[in-house]
Amino acid sequence: MKAIGILEVASNVASIVALDAMAKASDVTLVTTEKALGGRLVSIVVQGSVADVKEAIEYGKVATEKVGKVAAVAIINNPHEEVQKVLLHSARKLRV
């Protein structure tokens, strides 16, 4: 992974709107999502080049603010192998 971006938003609807904006804005792919507080907070994790992840996060924040609230944002360049393991473990839960 070159970079990962994490956008935590306050609602499932906001997460879908944010992911749509992020995917359309730049060349990123969804790694995983995590829900907390019964789905009241949803974290979206995307990966791509550093520039694409930064652009995606910015577009995701703008889109989210139209329908909800951004709770937290993080961009990690060249994530450590242990971080990648955690994300891959989470991503396995999404596979049907």
N, C-alpha and C positions, 0 to 999 in steps of 0.2 A: 504494500500500500504506500503510495506516495504521500497522501494526506487524507485525513478524515475530518468531516465536519459534523458537529452534533448540534441540533436545534431542538430545544425543549419548549413545547407550546402547551397552552392551557385548553385542551379539548381535542377530541379525535377529529372533528371537522377541520379545525385549524391545521392539524397535522397533514391531512390530505391536501388541503389547499397549498400548504407550504411545500410539500413534496412535489406537487404538480409544477409549481413555479420554479423550484430548484432544478428539476429534471429538464424543463423547457429552456431554462436560462443558460445552462452549461452542460458540459460532458461529464456528469457524475452518475454513479449508480448507487442504488439503495443497498446498504449492508444489512441493516436491521432496524427494528423499532422496539421500543420498550414502553410499557404503560406503568404508571405509578398512581397511587392514591385512587384506585378504582377507575382509572382511565381519565382522571381529571388533568393529569400531566402525561404528555406523550413525547418521548424522545425519538427523533429521527436521526439516523446515522447514515451519511453518504460518504463515498470515497471517489477520488479522482486526483488530478494534478492539483498542486497547491493553488494555482490561479483559478482553476475551475471550482474547487471547493469554496474558496473565498467568495467568488461571484455567486455561487449557488446559495450560500448562507445569507448573503445580502438580499437576494431576491426572495428567499424564504421568509426573512424577517419582515420585509415590506408586505408580502402577501398575507402573512399571519396577522399583522396589525389591522388589516381590513375586516377580519372576522373574529379575532380573539387577541390573546396576549402572548408575548414571548416571555418564557420564564428564564431561560438560560441559553447561552451560545458558547461553543468551544470549537476551535480549529487546532488540530494536532498534525504538525508536519512530521513525516517519517515516524509513525507511531512505533513504539517498542514492540517487540515480539510478544510480550505478555499481554499487552493491550489488544493486539490482533487475536490472540487466543480467546480472550473474553468476548470480543465481537463475533468471532466465528461460532463460538458456543451459542450465543444469543441468536445468531442468524439461522442456526439449525432448527430452532423452534418455529421459524416462519415457513419452513418447507412443509408442503403437504404431500 
